[in-house]
């Protein structure tokens, strides 16, 4: 089921208050499957993000996608970990049609992202859904 809230996202959804959200995001970032340094190239960098973000996603035809990512921002690494958790549970077709904005709203992440971070995350999602 693609709409299921996964563990990192559920932990975030159950936290109240700005300070606690930030702490939970930074803890989530420690779960990020990291994109190796040698793969952080111009081609894998997401343009338009305030913080530097690199990501790759493999979309095998017969199984779930596999996303790797990195950011120089601890908060964005946490957001990427939550996105990665979801992406890695989706088939390529499901990923291409997944409503990330609705997911972020369901876990209340959208309430805690500044406008510049939210715009950068939209660019991340657009990169994933190409």
C-alpha positions, 0 to 999 in steps of 0.5 A: 500500500503506497499511502502507508506511513512508514516508521521514520515518518510516523515518529515525526508525525507523533512529535509536537513542537518545533524543537522536537521536530528538528531533533526528530529530523536530525535523528532521522538523518542518521538513518539516511542511506548515504550517497557515496562521495564519489557519486556526488557529482554535478549530474546527481546534484539537485539544483534549486535547493538552498542546501546542497543536495545530491541524490540518485534513484534506481528504478528497476522494472521488477522491484522497489526503487532504491534511493541514495542521497546526501545533503550538507544540512542535518535537517535536510538529511532528515527530510531526505531519510523520510523521503528515502524510506518512502521511495524505497518502498515504491515501485517505479510506477508508484513512485512516479505517481506518488503524492509526496505533498499529501504524504508530507501533509499527513505527517505534518512535515509541511508545517515545519519546513521554511519556504526555501526548504519546501521549495528545495524539497519540491525540486528533490521530488521532481528529480525523483519523479522524472 
